[in-house]
Amino acid sequence: MSFTIAIVGRPNVGKSTLFNRLLEQRKAIVDDVSGVTRDRQYGVSDWNGKTFNVIDTGGFVPGGEGAFEKEIARQVMIAVEEANAIRLLEASEFYRLGFENIFFIAAASGSGTGELLDAITELIPVGTQDFAYLPEQLPKFAIIGQPNVGKSSLLNALMGEERTIVSDIAGTTRDTIHTHYNLFQKEFILIDTAGIRRKSKVQEDLEFYSVIRAIKALDEADVCLLLLDAEKGITQQDLNIFSLAVKKGKGIVLLVNKWDLVQKQTNTAKEFETELKQRLAPFSDVPILFISAKDKTRIFKAIETALEVYGNRQRKIPTSELNEVMLKAIASYHPPVVRGNPVKIKYITQLPTIVPSFVFFCNFPDDIKEPYKNYLENQLRLQYDFTGVPVRLYFRKK
């Protein structure tokens, strides 16, 4: 289950500032000029172990007659309809309207946002997040990527029937389509999403609606099959989609589609893969397959790989084995000394979470720097197969 918050309000009341505060990063453009946000911003926020999607909308002008005002008003209404909760800014105006939950905040400084986040996460049902086991169910694979990259063609090739409309017009698929696959001793759910396109090109109401649904499909999925266009290579928007899947802790398989259209030499595939992994860094432990949905080339290998990644995401390592392996790796390369004191990692355990997560107990947890965290993650990946799966490391006081 996904949970989505929409931030709505009039122009220049601080919606984008609040959006940046909730995401703890400067993603939305913030300016004192009214109407800076025209395109939608999407992100993932984390508070007290619960995660949720956040949509930043444009400034709503009641009765606005301009083209942008009308378009923003329509898209704000779509965001409101799709969201589980709405936070309307300029709170004092809403007392007389009978709103129960009103928060006075300063988004720039963060004042009051903790209470707001507490209220939001109280609405999220227990058991839908990383820190809860899910009941046994079929693996869910989401086919994601930009418009017109071949998502519906891949679905049809796998199913052996025309389940979805296929055309050369970008944005044909408007909604997500769930298909039960049960062939060749393999069973799972395929989710075909509408193309996630650059927000500057989202001009129709239905396109905006499709983007929200595609992001929600990521929440439903265990593994994402991210399709790239072989002729175009990997674009910034592809990297944005990849980063979103990583942030959400999803398994990932990269499928370079339309490989039949590429003129090939001896090392074409190897050079393409090397360039891809450089662009994906630091998380480059991802399977890459070169396929043709039209010719059905390597499409079943793609499914086998997705099932392997699904298995990697479920991997649980016994605590005794984990300590034996990782303490040896730590002994061979100690953490840097902090203020003259040696950092000692004494114990490691895996958390009971959906995304593989590990806690390292040590005497100076706040002083473990990024290079050493990368070393520990690389050692985990060397010893255990987490290919295609984001791994999360936490450091706690022993």
Secondary structure, DSSP 8 states (H G I E B T S, - for coil): ---EEEEE-STTSSHHHHHHHHHTS--S---SSTT---S-EEEEEEETTEEEEEEE-----TT--SHHHHHHHHHHHHHHHH-SEEEESSGGGGTTTT-S-----BTTTTBTHHHHHHHHHHHS-TTSSTTS---S---EEEEE-STTSSHHHHHHHHHTS--S---SSTT---S-EEEEEEETTEEEEEEE------GGG--SHHHHHHHHHHHHHHHH-SEEEEEEETTTB--HHHHHHHHHHHHTT-EEEEEEE-GGGS---TTHHHHHHHHHHHHHTT-----EEE-BTTTTBSHHHHHHHHHHHHHHHT----HHHHHHHHHHHHHHS----BTTB---EEEEEE-S-SS-EEEEEES-GGG--HHHHHHHHHHHHHHS--TT---EEEEEE-
